[in-house]
Amino acid sequence: MLSALGFHVQPFLAASIPVAFDLDIRDSLAMSTTPESDIKSKVRETIDSLPADATWDDVMYRLYVRQKIEAGLKDVELGRTLSVSEVRTRFGLPE
């Protein structure tokens, strides 16, 4: 997300997460439609989906990624996205 620059690009979607991803977060993303007031429940569900041998780093990473994906999905829902060509133009990159 490039929100610090005043605009957003299309988010990282669950379909693009590799199948071999060691901490499969695709199932956790199905919960992304729950109300924001239910964050504690989302955190519990996300943590419960971790393997028994998860580390603190795994927990923090999973929560961080989930929050970023949900923020991106909300941006899409609100129409706050740019096409790749618009981003390339803004950054002066070739098409």
C-alpha positions in Angstrom: 0.0 0.0 0.0 1.3 3.4 -0.8 -1.0 5.3 1.5 1.8 7.6 2.8 2.0 9.0 -0.7 -1.7 9.8 -0.8 -2.9 6.9 -3.0 -3.3 3.2 -3.0 -2.4 0.4 -5.4 -4.4 -2.8 -5.8 -3.9 -5.0 -2.7 -2.3 -8.4 -2.4 -5.2 -10.9 -2.8 -5.6 -14.3 -1.3 -5.6 -15.9 -4.8 -2.0 -14.8 -5.3 -0.7 -16.5 -2.1 1.5 -19.5 -3.1 0.1 -22.9 -2.3 3.4 -23.9 -0.6 3.2 -20.8 1.7 4.4 -22.2 5.1 1.7 -20.4 7.1 -1.3 -20.7 4.9 -3.3 -17.5 5.5 -5.8 -18.1 2.7 -8.3 -19.6 5.1 -8.0 -16.7 7.6 -8.9 -14.2 4.8 -12.4 -15.7 4.5 -13.1 -13.9 7.8 -12.3 -10.5 6.4 -16.0 -9.5 6.2 -16.5 -9.4 10.0 -17.1 -6.0 11.6 -14.1 -4.0 12.8 -15.5 -4.1 16.3 -14.8 -7.9 16.3 -11.0 -7.6 16.1 -10.4 -9.7 19.2 -12.4 -12.5 17.7 -10.4 -12.2 14.4 -7.1 -12.2 16.3 -8.2 -15.4 18.2 -9.2 -17.1 15.0 -6.0 -16.1 13.3 -3.9 -17.4 16.2 -5.9 -20.6 16.4 -5.1 -21.3 12.7 -1.4 -21.3 13.4 0.5 -24.6 13.8 1.3 -25.8 17.4 5.0 -25.0 16.9 4.4 -21.4 15.8 6.9 -18.8 17.1 6.2 -15.3 18.3 7.5 -14.1 14.9 5.0 -16.3 13.1 2.2 -14.8 15.3 3.2 -11.3 14.6 3.8 -11.9 10.9 0.4 -13.5 10.5 -1.4 -10.7 12.3 0.5 -8.1 10.3 -0.2 -9.7 7.0 -3.9 -10.1 7.8 -4.3 -6.5 8.8 -2.6 -5.3 5.6 -4.8 -7.5 3.4 -8.0 -6.5 5.2 -7.0 -2.8 4.8 -6.3 -3.4 1.1 -9.7 -5.2 0.6 -11.4 -2.2 2.3 -9.6 0.1 -0.1 -10.9 -1.9 -3.1 -14.4 -1.8 -1.6 -14.2 2.0 -1.3 -12.7 2.4 -4.8 -9.3 3.7 -3.5 -7.2 1.9 -6.1 -5.1 2.7 -9.1 -4.3 0.6 -12.1 -0.7 -0.5 -12.7 -0.4 2.0 -15.6 -1.5 4.9 -13.4 1.1 4.0 -10.8 3.8 3.7 -13.5 2.8 7.1 -14.8 2.9 8.7 -11.3 6.4 7.3 -10.6 7.7 8.0 -14.1 8.2 4.4 -14.9 7.9 2.9 -18.4 4.8 1.1 -19.4 
